[in-house]
Structure formats: C-alpha cells, structure tokens
Amino acid sequence: RPTNAFILFRRENHGRIFQQNPYLSNNDVSKTLGKEWKALPESEKEIYRQKAKSLQQEHQEKYPDYKF
C-alpha cells in the first residue's frame, strides 16, 4: 500500500521528536507529530502530498491490479 503524506512526514520527523523526548511512547510521538502536522502551513504539507502522489503512481505502475 502506498504511503500517505502524513506517514511520510511522520517518518521524516519521528527521530527528531524521539531525540528531544526519549521517554515518550510511540503513541505520544505520533500525537505530537499529529499536532505538528495540523499546524504545518499548507505549502509545506503540499511537499509531502506531492511525494505521496509520486509514490502512489510508482506503486500503481508496479502493482496495476492492487486493490485496497
């Protein structure tokens, strides 16, 4: 299944949050990143959306019969 924009953002920023707060659970890291995502300007979200769209197109080319 292709990755969505938020998951790309989460992957890119998980290490930073965990480094700043090493005792946070993964659930709390995700909540923190969710708040950051909501506060992110649309122009920055669009970067992740374009990456996700590109990955989705690649996935569709590799697996044309994939259904979700």
KANORJO-V723676 format. One record per backbone hydrogen bond with DSSP energy under -1.0 kcal/mol. NH is the residue of the N-H (numbers start at 1). CO is the residue of the C=O. Records with the same first field share a line. If there is no record, write none. Layout:
NH=CO, CO
This chain:
8=4
9=5
10=6
11=7
12=8
13=9
14=10
17=13
18=14
19=15
20=16
21=17
24=21
29=25
30=26
31=27
32=28
33=29
34=30
35=31
36=32
37=33
38=34
39=35
45=41
46=42
48=44
49=45
50=46
51=47
52=48
53=49
54=50
55=51
56=52
57=53
58=54
59=55
60=56
61=57
62=58
63=59
66=63
